[in-house]
Amino acid sequence: MPDFLEEKRKEIDDRLAALKPAVEEYDRLQDAASALAKVSGSATATATTATKAATAAPTTKRRARRRKRTGGRARQALKLIRAEPGIATPALAEKMGVKANYLYRILPPLEQAGRIEKQGRGWHPTALAA
């Protein structure tokens, strides 16, 4: 019986010795992955974070990002202002089919860009808008 136990101990010791380099490599790779995860903007960090997120407990759903506006309403407003210089905000809103308060988000950026200017109650195109 002692020969059998000694033989099994020897097999286990040999196998542990064979696996030790793989375990050490595994530990080094884990450390490297953790270090890369701390670096923002890294593709590896993103992959590591995604892997951790997939294996972690479910969390709340993320909100979908809003689509970036393409400026369609601003172009439409500018076109109408060119066609009718001096048009007031309520009349412009009616022609565009939107509420007047919506135009208060559209028109100031056009004015800051120098495309339109307000004179009294009406909007006029500038030389840049022509």
N, CA, C and O atoms as a GROMACS GRO file, in nm:
protein
  520
    1MET      N    1   0.081  -0.121   0.000
    1MET     CA    2   0.000   0.000   0.000
    1MET      C    3   0.085   0.127   0.000
    1MET      O    4   0.051   0.223  -0.069
    2PRO      N    5   0.195   0.130   0.076
    2PRO     CA    6   0.277   0.250   0.075
    2PRO      C    7   0.331   0.283  -0.064
    2PRO      O    8   0.348   0.400  -0.097
    3ASP      N    9   0.358   0.181  -0.145
    3ASP     CA   10   0.408   0.206  -0.280
    3ASP      C   11   0.302   0.277  -0.364
    3ASP      O   12   0.334   0.368  -0.440
    4PHE      N   13   0.177   0.236  -0.349
    4PHE     CA   14   0.067   0.299  -0.423
    4PHE      C   15   0.054   0.446  -0.386
    4PHE      O   16   0.044   0.531  -0.474
    5LEU      N   17   0.054   0.477  -0.256
    5LEU     CA   18   0.042   0.615  -0.211
    5LEU      C   19   0.161   0.699  -0.256
    5LEU      O   20   0.145   0.814  -0.300
    6GLU      N   21   0.279   0.641  -0.246
    6GLU     CA   22   0.398   0.713  -0.289
    6GLU      C   23   0.393   0.742  -0.438
    6GLU      O   24   0.432   0.850  -0.483
    7GLU      N   25   0.344   0.646  -0.515
    7GLU     CA   26   0.331   0.662  -0.660
    7GLU      C   27   0.232   0.774  -0.692
    7GLU      O   28   0.259   0.856  -0.780
    8LYS      N   29   0.118   0.779  -0.625
    8LYS     CA   30   0.016   0.882  -0.648
    8LYS      C   31   0.068   1.020  -0.607
    8LYS      O   32   0.042   1.119  -0.675
    9ARG      N   33   0.141   1.026  -0.495
    9ARG     CA   34   0.200   1.155  -0.454
    9ARG      C   35   0.297   1.205  -0.559
    9ARG      O   36   0.300   1.324  -0.590
   10LYS      N   37   0.376   1.113  -0.614
   10LYS     CA   38   0.473   1.149  -0.718
   10LYS      C   39   0.401   1.199  -0.843
   10LYS      O   40   0.443   1.299  -0.902
   11GLU      N   41   0.293   1.132  -0.884
   11GLU     CA   42   0.214   1.176  -1.001
   11GLU      C   43   0.156   1.316  -0.978
   11GLU      O   44   0.159   1.400  -1.068
   12ILE      N   45   0.104   1.339  -0.860
   12ILE     CA   46   0.045   1.469  -0.828
   12ILE      C   47   0.152   1.578  -0.828
   12ILE      O   48   0.131   1.685  -0.884
   13ASP      N   49   0.266   1.549  -0.766
   13ASP     CA   50   0.375   1.647  -0.765
   13ASP      C   51   0.424   1.679  -0.906
   13ASP      O   52   0.450   1.795  -0.938
   14ASP      N   53   0.436   1.577  -0.990
   14ASP     CA   54   0.478   1.598  -1.129
   14ASP      C   55   0.376   1.684  -1.205
   14ASP      O   56   0.412   1.775  -1.280
   15ARG      N   57   0.250   1.654  -1.185
   15ARG     CA   58   0.144   1.730  -1.256
   15ARG      C   59   0.141   1.874  -1.207
   15ARG      O   60   0.127   1.966  -1.288
   16LEU      N   61   0.155   1.896  -1.076
   16LEU     CA   62   0.160   2.033  -1.022
   16LEU      C   63   0.278   2.109  -1.079
   16LEU      O   64   0.266   2.227  -1.113
   17ALA      N   65   0.392   2.043  -1.090
   17ALA     CA   66   0.510   2.108  -1.147
   17ALA      C   67   0.487   2.144  -1.293
   17ALA      O   68   0.533   2.249  -1.339
   18ALA      N   69   0.417   2.058  -1.366
   18ALA     CA   70   0.388   2.085  -1.506
   18ALA      C   71   0.289   2.201  -1.522
   18ALA      O   72   0.300   2.278  -1.617
   19LEU      N   73   0.194   2.212  -1.431
   19LEU     CA   74   0.092   2.316  -1.442
   19LEU      C   75   0.135   2.450  -1.386
   19LEU      O   76   0.074   2.553  -1.418
   20LYS      N   77   0.237   2.453  -1.302
   20LYS     CA   78   0.278   2.577  -1.236
   20LYS      C   79   0.308   2.690  -1.335
   20LYS      O   80   0.262   2.802  -1.310
   21PRO      N   81   0.382   2.668  -1.446
   21PRO     CA   82   0.406   2.778  -1.540
   21PRO      C   83   0.275   2.834  -1.600
   21PRO      O   84   0.263   2.954  -1.622
   22ALA      N   85   0.180   2.747  -1.627
   22ALA     CA   86   0.052   2.791  -1.682
   22ALA      C   87  -0.024   2.876  -1.581
   22ALA      O   88  -0.085   2.976  -1.618
   23VAL      N   89  -0.021   2.838  -1.455
   23VAL     CA   90  -0.087   2.915  -1.350
   23VAL      C   91  -0.021   3.052  -1.334
   23VAL      O   92  -0.089   3.153  -1.320
   24GLU      N   93   0.113   3.053  -1.338
   24GLU     CA   94   0.184   3.181  -1.328
   24GLU      C   95   0.152   3.271  -1.447
   24GLU      O   96   0.134   3.392  -1.430
   25GLU      N   97   0.145   3.213  -1.566
   25GLU     CA   98   0.108   3.292  -1.685
   25GLU      C   99  -0.034   3.345  -1.671
   25GLU      O  100  -0.061   3.460  -1.706
   26TYR      N  101  -0.124   3.263  -1.621
   26TYR     CA  102  -0.262   3.305  -1.600
   26TYR      C  103  -0.267   3.426  -1.506
   26TYR      O  104  -0.338   3.523  -1.533
   27ASP      N  105  -0.193   3.419  -1.396
   27ASP     CA  106  -0.190   3.529  -1.300
   27ASP      C  107  -0.134   3.657  -1.363
   27ASP      O  108  -0.187   3.765  -1.340
   28ARG      N  109  -0.028   3.644  -1.444
   28ARG     CA  110   0.030   3.762  -1.511
   28ARG      C  111  -0.070   3.822  -1.608
   28ARG      O  112  -0.083   3.945  -1.616
   29LEU      N  113  -0.140   3.737  -1.682
   29LEU     CA  114  -0.240   3.787  -1.777
   29LEU      C  115  -0.357   3.856  -1.706
   29LEU      O  116  -0.408   3.957  -1.754
   30GLN      N  117  -0.398   3.801  -1.594
   30GLN     CA  118  -0.504   3.865  -1.514
   30GLN      C  119  -0.461   4.003  -1.468
   30GLN      O  120  -0.539   4.099  -1.476
   31ASP      N  121  -0.337   4.014  -1.420
   31ASP     CA  122  -0.285   4.144  -1.376
   31ASP      C  123  -0.278   4.242  -1.492
   31ASP      O  124  -0.312   4.360  -1.477
   32ALA      N  125  -0.234   4.195  -1.608
   32ALA     CA  126  -0.224   4.282  -1.726
   32ALA      C  127  -0.362   4.329  -1.770
   32ALA      O  128  -0.381   4.446  -1.803
   33ALA      N  129  -0.460   4.237  -1.770
   33ALA     CA  130  -0.596   4.274  -1.809
   33ALA      C  131  -0.654   4.376  -1.712
   33ALA      O  132  -0.723   4.469  -1.754
   34SER      N  133  -0.629   4.361  -1.584
   34SER     CA  134  -0.676   4.457  -1.485
   34SER      C  135  -0.613   4.593  -1.506
   34SER      O  136  -0.681   4.696  -1.496
   35ALA      N  137  -0.484   4.595  -1.535
   35ALA     CA  138  -0.414   4.723  -1.559
   35ALA      C  139  -0.467   4.791  -1.683
   35ALA      O  140  -0.486   4.913  -1.684
   36LEU      N  141  -0.493   4.714  -1.788
   36LEU     CA  142  -0.546   4.772  -1.912
   36LEU      C  143  -0.689   4.822  -1.894
   36LEU      O  144  -0.730   4.920  -1.957
   37ALA      N  145  -0.764   4.757  -1.808
   37ALA     CA  146  -0.902   4.799  -1.784
   37ALA      C  147  -0.907   4.936  -1.719
   37ALA      O  148  -1.006   5.008  -1.733
   38LYS      N  149  -0.802   4.972  -1.649
   38LYS     CA  150  -0.797   5.103  -1.582
   38LYS      C  151  -0.762   5.215  -1.679
   38LYS      O  152  -0.785   5.332  -1.648
   39VAL      N  153  -0.707   5.181  -1.796
   39VAL     CA  154  -0.672   5.281  -1.897
   39VAL      C  155  -0.796   5.311  -1.978
   39VAL      O  156  -0.850   5.221  -2.042
   40SER      N  157  -0.843   5.437  -1.976
   40SER     CA  158  -0.966   5.469  -2.048
   40SER      C  159  -0.939   5.478  -2.197
   40SER      O  160  -0.830   5.515  -2.240
   41GLY      N  161  -1.041   5.445  -2.277
   41GLY     CA  162  -1.033   5.457  -2.421
   41GLY      C  163  -0.963   5.340  -2.488
   41GLY      O  164  -0.948   5.339  -2.610
   42SER      N  165  -0.921   5.243  -2.413
   42SER     CA  166  -0.851   5.129  -2.469
   42SER      C  167  -0.951   5.026  -2.517
   42SER      O  168  -1.051   4.999  -2.449
   43ALA      N  169  -0.927   4.967  -2.633
   43ALA     CA  170  -1.015   4.864  -2.685
   43ALA      C  171  -1.014   4.742  -2.593
   43ALA      O  172  -1.117   4.678  -2.573
   44THR      N  173  -0.897   4.711  -2.537
   44THR     CA  174  -0.887   4.599  -2.444
   44THR      C  175  -0.966   4.627  -2.319
   44THR      O  176  -1.032   4.538  -2.265
   45ALA      N  177  -0.959   4.752  -2.271
   45ALA     CA  178  -1.034   4.788  -2.151
   45ALA      C  179  -1.182   4.774  -2.177
   45ALA      O  180  -1.257   4.727  -2.091
   46THR      N  181  -1.225   4.814  -2.295
   46THR     CA  182  -1.366   4.802  -2.329
   46THR      C  183  -1.408   4.656  -2.333
   46THR      O  184  -1.514   4.620  -2.283
   47ALA      N  185  -1.324   4.571  -2.393
   47ALA     CA  186  -1.356   4.429  -2.401
   47ALA      C  187  -1.358   4.367  -2.263
   47ALA      O  188  -1.446   4.286  -2.232
   48THR      N  189  -1.261   4.403  -2.179
   48THR     CA  190  -1.257   4.349  -2.043
   48THR      C  191  -1.378   4.395  -1.965
   48THR      O  192  -1.441   4.316  -1.894
   49THR      N  193  -1.412   4.523  -1.977
   49THR     CA  194  -1.529   4.575  -1.908
   49THR      C  195  -1.656   4.507  -1.957
   49THR      O  196  -1.744   4.474  -1.878
   50ALA      N  197  -1.665   4.485  -2.088
   50ALA     CA  198  -1.782   4.419  -2.144
   50ALA      C  199  -1.792   4.276  -2.093
   50ALA      O  200  -1.902   4.228  -2.064
   51THR      N  201  -1.679   4.208  -2.083
   51THR     CA  202  -1.679   4.071  -2.033
   51THR      C  203  -1.723   4.068  -1.888
   51THR      O  204  -1.804   3.983  -1.849
   52LYS      N  205  -1.671   4.161  -1.807
   52LYS     CA  206  -1.711   4.167  -1.667
   52LYS      C  207  -1.859   4.200  -1.654
   52LYS      O  208  -1.928   4.144  -1.570
   53ALA      N  209  -1.907   4.291  -1.738
   53ALA     CA  210  -2.047   4.330  -1.732
   53ALA      C  211  -2.137   4.213  -1.771
   53ALA      O  212  -2.246   4.197  -1.715
   54ALA      N  213  -2.092   4.132  -1.866
   54ALA     CA  214  -2.172   4.020  -1.911
   54ALA      C  215  -2.181   3.912  -1.803
   54ALA      O  216  -2.283   3.843  -1.791
   55THR      N  217  -2.075   3.898  -1.725
   55THR     CA  218  -2.075   3.794  -1.623
   55THR      C  219  -2.130   3.844  -1.490
   55THR      O  220  -2.162   3.764  -1.402
   56ALA      N  221  -2.142   3.975  -1.474
   56ALA     CA  222  -2.192   4.031  -1.349
   56ALA      C  223  -2.344   4.017  -1.340
   56ALA      O  224  -2.410   3.980  -1.437
   57ALA      N  225  -2.395   4.047  -1.224
   57ALA     CA  226  -2.539   4.042  -1.204
   57ALA      C  227  -2.606   4.149  -1.290
   57ALA      O  228  -2.548   4.255  -1.311
   58PRO      N  229  -2.726   4.123  -1.342
   58PRO     CA  230  -2.793   4.220  -1.427
   58PRO      C  231  -2.819   4.351  -1.352
   58PRO      O  232  -2.854   4.351  -1.235
   59THR      N  233  -2.801   4.460  -1.423
   59THR     CA  234  -2.824   4.592  -1.366
   59THR      C  235  -2.938   4.658  -1.441
   59THR      O  236  -3.003   4.597  -1.526
   60THR      N  237  -2.963   4.784  -1.409
   60THR     CA  238  -3.071   4.854  -1.477
   60THR      C  239  -3.036   4.875  -1.623
   60THR      O  240  -2.919   4.879  -1.661
   61LYS      N  241  -3.140   4.888  -1.705
   61LYS     CA  242  -3.119   4.909  -1.847
   61LYS      C  243  -3.065   5.049  -1.872
   61LYS      O  244  -3.103   5.144  -1.803
   62ARG      N  245  -2.978   5.061  -1.970
   62ARG     CA  246  -2.926   5.192  -2.006
   62ARG      C  247  -3.026   5.261  -2.098
   62ARG      O  248  -3.097   5.197  -2.175
   63ARG      N  249  -3.028   5.392  -2.088
   63ARG     CA  250  -3.115   5.468  -2.176
   63ARG      C  251  -3.052   5.478  -2.314
   63ARG      O  252  -2.930   5.490  -2.328
   64ALA      N  253  -3.135   5.472  -2.413
   64ALA     CA  254  -3.085   5.487  -2.550
   64ALA      C  255  -3.044   5.632  -2.571
   64ALA      O  256  -3.110   5.724  -2.522
   65ARG      N  257  -2.936   5.651  -2.642
   65ARG     CA  258  -2.891   5.787  -2.670
   65ARG      C  259  -2.981   5.851  -2.774
   65ARG      O  260  -3.032   5.786  -2.864
   66ARG      N  261  -2.998   5.982  -2.756
   66ARG     CA  262  -3.078   6.056  -2.852
   66ARG      C  263  -2.998   6.074  -2.979
   66ARG      O  264  -2.877   6.094  -2.978
   67ARG      N  265  -3.070   6.066  -3.090
   67ARG     CA  266  -3.005   6.089  -3.217
   67ARG      C  267  -2.961   6.233  -3.228
   67ARG      O  268  -3.031   6.323  -3.183
   68LYS      N  269  -2.847   6.255  -3.287
   68LYS     CA  270  -2.799   6.390  -3.306
   68LYS      C  271  -2.883   6.456  -3.414
   68LYS      O  272  -2.912   6.397  -3.518
   69ARG      N  273  -2.922   6.580  -3.387
   69ARG     CA  274  -3.005   6.652  -3.483
   69ARG      C  275  -2.925   6.688  -3.606
   69ARG      O  276  -2.806   6.715  -3.599
   70THR      N  277  -2.993   6.688  -3.719
   70THR     CA  278  -2.925   6.717  -3.845
   70THR      C  279  -2.942   6.862  -3.888
   70THR      O  280  -2.883   6.905  -3.987
   71GLY      N  281  -3.024   6.939  -3.814
   71GLY     CA  282  -3.042   7.080  -3.847
   71GLY      C  283  -3.149   7.104  -3.951
   71GLY      O  284  -3.152   7.211  -4.012
   72GLY      N  285  -3.237   7.009  -3.972
   72GLY     CA  286  -3.343   7.023  -4.071
   72GLY      C  287  -3.438   7.138  -4.042
   72GLY      O  288  -3.475   7.213  -4.132
   73ARG      N  289  -3.478   7.153  -3.918
   73ARG     CA  290  -3.569   7.262  -3.881
   73ARG      C  291  -3.499   7.397  -3.893
   73ARG      O  292  -3.561   7.496  -3.933
   74ALA      N  293  -3.372   7.402  -3.858
   74ALA     CA  294  -3.297   7.527  -3.870
   74ALA      C  295  -3.289   7.568  -4.017
   74ALA      O  296  -3.306   7.685  -4.050
   75ARG      N  297  -3.262   7.470  -4.105
   75ARG     CA  298  -3.257   7.502  -4.249
   75ARG      C  299  -3.393   7.548  -4.299
   75ARG      O  300  -3.402   7.640  -4.380
   76GLN      N  301  -3.498   7.483  -4.251
   76GLN     CA  302  -3.633   7.520  -4.292
   76GLN      C  303  -3.665   7.662  -4.246
   76GLN      O  304  -3.722   7.740  -4.322
   77ALA      N  305  -3.630   7.695  -4.122
   77ALA     CA  306  -3.654   7.829  -4.070
   77ALA      C  307  -3.576   7.933  -4.149
   77ALA      O  308  -3.628   8.039  -4.182
   78LEU      N  309  -3.451   7.903  -4.179
   78LEU     CA  310  -3.367   7.997  -4.255
   78LEU      C  311  -3.424   8.020  -4.395
   78LEU      O  312  -3.424   8.132  -4.444
   79LYS      N  313  -3.473   7.915  -4.457
   79LYS     CA  314  -3.533   7.927  -4.590
   79LYS      C  315  -3.656   8.017  -4.586
   79LYS      O  316  -3.674   8.101  -4.674
   80LEU      N  317  -3.740   7.999  -4.484
   80LEU     CA  318  -3.861   8.083  -4.472
   80LEU      C  319  -3.825   8.228  -4.440
   80LEU      O  320  -3.891   8.320  -4.488
   81ILE      N  321  -3.722   8.249  -4.358
   81ILE     CA  322  -3.679   8.386  -4.324
   81ILE      C  323  -3.624   8.455  -4.448
   81ILE      O  324  -3.645   8.575  -4.467
   82ARG      N  325  -3.552   8.381  -4.533
   82ARG     CA  326  -3.503   8.439  -4.658
   82ARG      C  327  -3.619   8.477  -4.750
   82ARG      O  328  -3.617   8.581  -4.815
   83ALA      N  329  -3.721   8.390  -4.752
   83ALA     CA  330  -3.836   8.415  -4.840
   83ALA      C  331  -3.922   8.531  -4.789
   83ALA      O  332  -3.981   8.604  -4.868
   84GLU      N  333  -3.928   8.547  -4.657
   84GLU     CA  334  -4.012   8.653  -4.596
   84GLU      C  335  -3.932   8.727  -4.491
   84GLU      O  336  -3.953   8.704  -4.372
   85PRO      N  337  -3.841   8.816  -4.530
   85PRO     CA  338  -3.765   8.890  -4.429
   85PRO      C  339  -3.859   8.969  -4.337
   85PRO      O  340  -3.956   9.030  -4.382
   86GLY      N  341  -3.828   8.966  -4.208
   86GLY     CA  342  -3.910   9.036  -4.111
   86GLY      C  343  -4.021   8.951  -4.052
   86GLY      O  344  -4.103   9.002  -3.975
   87ILE      N  345  -4.025   8.824  -4.085
   87ILE     CA  346  -4.130   8.736  -4.033
   87ILE      C  347  -4.113   8.720  -3.882
   87ILE      O  348  -4.001   8.704  -3.832
   88ALA      N  349  -4.225   8.724  -3.809
   88ALA     CA  350  -4.224   8.711  -3.663
   88ALA      C  351  -4.225   8.563  -3.625
   88ALA      O  352  -4.263   8.477  -3.704
   89THR      N  353  -4.182   8.537  -3.504
   89THR     CA  354  -4.172   8.399  -3.456
   89THR      C  355  -4.306   8.324  -3.463
   89THR      O  356  -4.307   8.211  -3.510
   90PRO      N  357  -4.420   8.382  -3.418
   90PRO     CA  358  -4.545   8.308  -3.427
   90PRO      C  359  -4.584   8.272  -3.571
   90PRO      O  360  -4.632   8.162  -3.597
   91ALA      N  361  -4.563   8.364  -3.664
   91ALA     CA  362  -4.595   8.337  -3.804
   91ALA      C  363  -4.502   8.230  -3.861
   91ALA      O  364  -4.544   8.144  -3.937
   92LEU      N  365  -4.376   8.237  -3.824
   92LEU     CA  366  -4.279   8.138  -3.869
   92LEU      C  367  -4.316   8.000  -3.817
   92LEU      O  368  -4.308   7.901  -3.889
   93ALA      N  369  -4.356   7.994  -3.690
   93ALA     CA  370  -4.396   7.867  -3.630
   93ALA      C  371  -4.517   7.809  -3.701
   93ALA      O  372  -4.524   7.689  -3.725
   94GLU      N  373  -4.611   7.894  -3.734
   94GLU     CA  374  -4.732   7.848  -3.804
   94GLU      C  375  -4.697   7.791  -3.940
   94GLU      O  376  -4.748   7.685  -3.978
   95LYS      N  377  -4.611   7.859  -4.014
   95LYS     CA  378  -4.572   7.811  -4.148
   95LYS      C  379  -4.493   7.681  -4.140
   95LYS      O  380  -4.503   7.597  -4.230
   96MET      N  381  -4.416   7.663  -4.032
   96MET     CA  382  -4.336   7.541  -4.017
   96MET      C  383  -4.417   7.426  -3.957
   96MET      O  384  -4.376   7.311  -3.964
   97GLY      N  385  -4.531   7.459  -3.898
   97GLY     CA  386  -4.612   7.356  -3.835
   97GLY      C  387  -4.558   7.312  -3.700
   97GLY      O  388  -4.576   7.197  -3.660
   98VAL      N  389  -4.493   7.404  -3.629
   98VAL     CA  390  -4.439   7.373  -3.496
   98VAL      C  391  -4.490   7.479  -3.399
   98VAL      O  392  -4.547   7.580  -3.440
   99LYS      N  393  -4.468   7.454  -3.270
   99LYS     CA  394  -4.505   7.553  -3.169
   99LYS      C  395  -4.398   7.661  -3.163
   99LYS      O  396  -4.280   7.635  -3.189
  100ALA      N  397  -4.439   7.781  -3.130
  100ALA     CA  398  -4.348   7.895  -3.127
  100ALA      C  399  -4.234   7.874  -3.027
  100ALA      O  400  -4.121   7.915  -3.053
  101ASN      N  401  -4.262   7.810  -2.913
  101ASN     CA  402  -4.156   7.792  -2.813
  101ASN      C  403  -4.044   7.700  -2.864
  101ASN      O  404  -3.931   7.707  -2.815
  102TYR      N  405  -4.075   7.615  -2.960
  102TYR     CA  406  -3.973   7.530  -3.020
  102TYR      C  407  -3.871   7.616  -3.096
  102TYR      O  408  -3.752   7.585  -3.098
  103LEU      N  409  -3.918   7.721  -3.158
  103LEU     CA  410  -3.829   7.808  -3.236
  103LEU      C  411  -3.730   7.883  -3.148
  103LEU      O  412  -3.626   7.928  -3.197
  104TYR      N  413  -3.760   7.897  -3.022
  104TYR     CA  414  -3.666   7.965  -2.933
  104TYR      C  415  -3.541   7.881  -2.907
  104TYR      O  416  -3.443   7.931  -2.851
  105ARG      N  417  -3.544   7.754  -2.946
  105ARG     CA  418  -3.424   7.670  -2.941
  105ARG      C  419  -3.353   7.670  -3.076
  105ARG      O  420  -3.233   7.646  -3.083
  106ILE      N  421  -3.427   7.697  -3.183
  106ILE     CA  422  -3.374   7.690  -3.319
  106ILE      C  423  -3.312   7.823  -3.363
  106ILE      O  424  -3.204   7.824  -3.422
  107LEU      N  425  -3.379   7.932  -3.334
  107LEU     CA  426  -3.337   8.061  -3.388
  107LEU      C  427  -3.212   8.122  -3.321
  107LEU      O  428  -3.128   8.175  -3.393
  108PRO      N  429  -3.196   8.118  -3.189
  108PRO     CA  430  -3.076   8.179  -3.130
  108PRO      C  431  -2.943   8.123  -3.183
  108PRO      O  432  -2.850   8.201  -3.206
  109PRO      N  433  -2.929   7.992  -3.204
  109PRO     CA  434  -2.803   7.945  -3.263
  109PRO      C  435  -2.779   8.001  -3.404
  109PRO      O  436  -2.665   8.029  -3.441
  110LEU      N  437  -2.886   8.016  -3.482
  110LEU     CA  438  -2.871   8.076  -3.615
  110LEU      C  439  -2.827   8.222  -3.603
  110LEU      O  440  -2.747   8.271  -3.683
  111GLU      N  441  -2.881   8.290  -3.502
  111GLU     CA  442  -2.844   8.430  -3.480
  111GLU      C  443  -2.697   8.439  -3.435
  111GLU      O  444  -2.623   8.526  -3.480
  112GLN      N  445  -2.655   8.350  -3.346
  112GLN     CA  446  -2.516   8.350  -3.298
  112GLN      C  447  -2.418   8.316  -3.410
  112GLN      O  448  -2.305   8.364  -3.410
  113ALA      N  449  -2.462   8.235  -3.504
  113ALA     CA  450  -2.377   8.200  -3.618
  113ALA      C  451  -2.372   8.311  -3.722
  113ALA      O  452  -2.296   8.304  -3.818
  114GLY      N  453  -2.455   8.415  -3.701
  114GLY     CA  454  -2.455   8.527  -3.795
  114GLY      C  455  -2.537   8.503  -3.920
  114GLY      O  456  -2.520   8.575  -4.019
  115ARG      N  457  -2.625   8.405  -3.918
  115ARG     CA  458  -2.707   8.373  -4.035
  115ARG      C  459  -2.834   8.457  -4.040
  115ARG      O  460  -2.882   8.491  -4.148
  116ILE      N  461  -2.888   8.492  -3.921
  116ILE     CA  462  -3.008   8.575  -3.913
  116ILE      C  463  -2.988   8.680  -3.805
  116ILE      O  464  -2.898   8.669  -3.722
  117GLU      N  465  -3.073   8.783  -3.808
  117GLU     CA  466  -3.070   8.884  -3.702
  117GLU      C  467  -3.214   8.927  -3.673
  117GLU      O  468  -3.300   8.926  -3.761
  118LYS      N  469  -3.235   8.964  -3.548
  118LYS     CA  470  -3.368   9.006  -3.507
  118LYS      C  471  -3.373   9.158  -3.510
  118LYS      O  472  -3.287   9.226  -3.454
  119GLN      N  473  -3.474   9.210  -3.577
  119GLN     CA  474  -3.498   9.354  -3.583
  119GLN      C  475  -3.642   9.376  -3.538
  119GLN      O  476  -3.736   9.341  -3.610
  120GLY      N  477  -3.656   9.433  -3.421
  120GLY     CA  478  -3.792   9.448  -3.365
  120GLY      C  479  -3.846   9.311  -3.330
  120GLY      O  480  -3.785   9.237  -3.253
  121ARG      N  481  -3.963   9.278  -3.388
  121ARG     CA  482  -4.023   9.146  -3.362
  121ARG      C  483  -3.997   9.047  -3.475
  121ARG      O  484  -4.036   8.931  -3.466
  122GLY      N  485  -3.933   9.093  -3.580
  122GLY     CA  486  -3.913   9.006  -3.696
  122GLY      C  487  -3.770   8.959  -3.714
  122GLY      O  488  -3.676   9.019  -3.662
  123TRP      N  489  -3.755   8.851  -3.788
  123TRP     CA  490  -3.625   8.793  -3.818
  123TRP      C  491  -3.587   8.825  -3.961
  123TRP      O  492  -3.670   8.819  -4.051
  124HIS      N  493  -3.458   8.861  -3.981
  124HIS     CA  494  -3.409   8.899  -4.114
  124HIS      C  495  -3.284   8.818  -4.143
  124HIS      O  496  -3.205   8.790  -4.052
  125PRO      N  497  -3.263   8.779  -4.271
  125PRO     CA  498  -3.140   8.711  -4.306
  125PRO      C  499  -3.025   8.810  -4.308
  125PRO      O  500  -3.045   8.929  -4.336
  126THR      N  501  -2.905   8.763  -4.280
  126THR     CA  502  -2.786   8.848  -4.287
  126THR      C  503  -2.716   8.819  -4.420
  126THR      O  504  -2.762   8.736  -4.498
  127ALA      N  505  -2.606   8.888  -4.443
  127ALA     CA  506  -2.530   8.867  -4.566
  127ALA      C  507  -2.475   8.725  -4.574
  127ALA      O  508  -2.460   8.671  -4.683
  128LEU      N  509  -2.445   8.664  -4.458
  128LEU     CA  510  -2.395   8.528  -4.456
  128LEU      C  511  -2.501   8.427  -4.502
  128LEU      O  512  -2.468   8.323  -4.560
  129ALA      N  513  -2.627   8.458  -4.475
  129ALA     CA  514  -2.735   8.366  -4.507
  129ALA      C  515  -2.770   8.370  -4.654
  129ALA      O  516  -2.835   8.278  -4.704
  130ALA      N  517  -2.731   8.471  -4.723
  130ALA     CA  518  -2.769   8.485  -4.864
  130ALA      C  519  -2.699   8.388  -4.954
  130ALA      O  520  -2.722   8.389  -5.075
   0.00000   0.00000   0.00000
